[in-house]
Amino acid sequence: MQKQGILLILSGPSGSGKGTVVERLCQNEDFALSISATTRSPREYEKHGVHYFFHTRDEFEKMREQQELLEWAEFCGNYYGTPKKYVVEQLAEGRNVILEIEVQGALQIKELYPEGVLVFLIPPNLEELGKRLTNRGTEDKETINRRIQRALEELELAEEYDYVVINDTVEQAAEDILAIVRAEKLKSYRNKDMKKTFKGEM
């Protein structure tokens, strides 16, 4: 019998390196990234259906009304949400699904799916966060300062998460998350059929 995959909910401040770490994890075929829906404008390199599903506010609100989203949140004036169907299908097939979402949405998901695993990703310090945001070259100073302030606010909620991973290097952060997933799969409540399997009853 196919074991259910792990729902991995990954949050962290803008500039914490979530996208790069997720890309590394998804090189493993056991992982799948849930693509979020958003009303923000795409960055130059971003493609619809690859990085995000880009929608108008009206389209997003219709999805919300029709209960097609697992969660949604408003962040810096834009909506973000997680389409439901893909997540459910991938978990049933035994793949570990990564939700890269804001803190507000992550806590919503935890209420709906208490078996989900919350991981908060942070850079080693505030100075490094500022450097990463500046080096992206995609935002002005005012936006960067707003994101740093938001990061400090989000940090206050880190203790609501199951794990905190420091992203000093992408390789180590990805390995830490892989270790978390391996440990979670061994938890007793995820292996309720163990006795039947051991006795050859399945």
C-alpha positions in Angstrom: 0.0 0.0 0.0 1.3 3.5 -1.0 2.2 5.6 2.1 0.8 9.1 2.3 3.4 11.8 1.5 4.4 14.5 4.0 2.9 17.9 3.7 5.9 20.2 4.2 5.0 23.9 4.9 8.0 26.2 4.4 7.9 29.8 5.4 10.5 32.5 6.0 11.2 36.2 5.3 11.6 37.4 1.8 15.3 36.9 1.0 15.7 33.9 3.3 16.4 31.7 0.3 13.2 29.7 0.2 13.1 29.4 -3.5 16.7 28.2 -3.9 16.3 25.6 -1.1 13.0 24.4 -2.6 14.7 24.0 -6.0 17.4 21.9 -4.4 14.9 19.7 -2.6 12.8 19.2 -5.8 15.8 17.6 -7.5 14.7 14.6 -5.4 11.8 12.9 -7.2 10.1 12.2 -3.9 9.3 16.0 -3.6 6.8 18.1 -5.4 6.3 21.9 -5.1 2.8 23.2 -4.8 2.5 26.2 -7.1 0.9 29.1 -5.4 -1.7 31.5 -6.9 -1.0 35.2 -6.5 -2.3 38.6 -7.7 1.2 40.2 -7.7 2.8 41.0 -11.0 5.4 38.5 -12.3 9.1 39.3 -12.0 11.0 39.3 -15.3 12.1 35.6 -15.0 8.8 34.2 -13.7 6.4 32.2 -15.8 2.7 31.5 -15.2 2.1 27.9 -14.1 5.8 27.4 -13.3 6.7 29.9 -10.6 3.1 31.0 -9.7 -0.4 31.0 -11.1 -0.8 34.8 -11.8 -4.4 36.0 -11.4 -6.4 39.2 -11.2 -7.9 40.1 -7.8 -11.4 39.2 -9.3 -10.2 35.8 -10.4 -8.5 35.1 -7.1 -11.6 36.1 -5.1 -13.7 33.8 -7.3 -11.3 30.9 -6.5 -11.6 31.7 -2.8 -15.4 31.8 -2.9 -15.6 28.4 -4.7 -13.3 26.9 -2.0 -10.6 26.0 -4.5 -7.8 27.1 -2.1 -6.4 25.4 0.9 -5.4 28.7 2.4 -5.0 32.3 1.3 -3.4 35.5 2.7 -2.8 39.1 1.8 0.8 40.2 1.9 2.2 43.6 0.9 -1.1 44.4 -0.9 -1.3 41.2 -2.9 -3.2 37.9 -2.4 -1.4 34.6 -2.2 -3.1 31.2 -2.0 -2.6 27.4 -2.4 -4.8 25.6 -4.9 -6.2 22.5 -3.3 -6.5 19.8 -6.0 -2.8 19.3 -6.9 -1.7 19.0 -3.2 -4.3 16.3 -2.4 -3.4 14.3 -5.5 0.4 14.4 -4.9 0.1 13.4 -1.3 -2.1 10.4 -2.2 0.7 9.3 -4.6 3.2 9.3 -1.8 5.1 12.4 -2.8 6.2 15.0 -0.2 4.5 18.2 -1.1 6.2 21.5 -0.3 4.1 24.6 0.3 6.2 27.7 0.2 3.8 30.2 1.8 3.6 33.1 4.1 3.3 32.7 7.9 -0.4 33.6 8.0 -1.3 30.9 5.4 1.0 28.4 7.1 -0.8 28.7 10.4 -4.1 28.3 8.5 -2.9 25.0 6.9 -1.7 23.7 10.3 -5.2 24.1 11.7 -6.7 22.2 8.7 -3.9 19.6 8.4 -2.3 19.1 11.9 -0.2 16.3 10.4 1.5 18.9 8.2 5.1 19.8 9.1 6.0 23.5 9.6 9.5 24.6 8.8 10.7 28.2 9.3 13.7 29.2 7.2 15.9 32.1 8.2 19.3 33.6 7.1 22.0 33.5 9.8 21.4 37.1 10.8 19.7 40.4 9.9 22.7 41.8 8.1 22.8 38.9 5.7 19.1 39.2 5.0 19.7 42.9 4.0 22.5 41.9 1.7 20.4 39.2 0.0 17.5 41.5 -0.6 19.8 44.2 -2.0 21.7 41.8 -4.2 18.5 40.6 -5.9 18.3 44.0 -7.5 14.5 43.8 -8.0 13.3 46.3 -5.4 13.9 49.8 -4.2 15.3 50.8 -0.8 11.8 51.5 0.6 10.5 48.1 -0.4 13.6 46.4 1.1 13.2 48.3 4.4 9.5 47.2 4.5 10.5 43.6 3.9 13.1 43.7 6.7 10.5 45.1 9.0 8.1 42.3 8.0 10.9 39.8 8.6 11.2 40.9 12.2 7.4 40.6 12.6 7.5 37.1 11.1 10.3 36.0 13.3 8.0 36.5 16.3 5.9 33.7 15.0 8.7 31.2 14.3 8.0 29.5 17.6 4.6 28.4 16.2 6.6 26.2 13.8 7.8 22.6 14.3 11.3 23.4 13.1 13.6 26.3 12.4 16.3 25.9 9.8 19.1 28.4 9.4 20.0 28.9 5.7 23.7 29.6 5.9 24.4 27.5 2.9 21.8 26.0 0.5 23.3 22.5 0.7 23.1 22.3 4.5 19.6 23.8 4.7 18.3 21.3 2.2 20.0 18.4 4.0 18.5 19.6 7.3 15.0 19.6 5.8 15.6 16.1 4.3 16.5 14.9 7.8 13.3 16.4 9.2 11.2 14.6 6.6 13.0 11.3 7.2 12.3 11.6 10.9 8.7 12.6 10.4 8.1 9.5 8.3 9.2 7.4 11.2 6.8 8.8 13.7 4.5 6.2 15.2 1.3 7.8 14.3 2.3 7.8 10.6 2.9 4.0 10.8 -0.3 2.7 12.2 -0.3 -0.3 9.9 3.1 -1.4 11.1 1.8 -4.3 13.1 -0.3 -5.7 10.3 2.6 -5.3 7.9 5.0 -7.1 10.3 2.5 -10.0 10.7 2.0 -10.3 6.9 -1.6 -9.3 7.1 -1.5 -6.7 4.3 
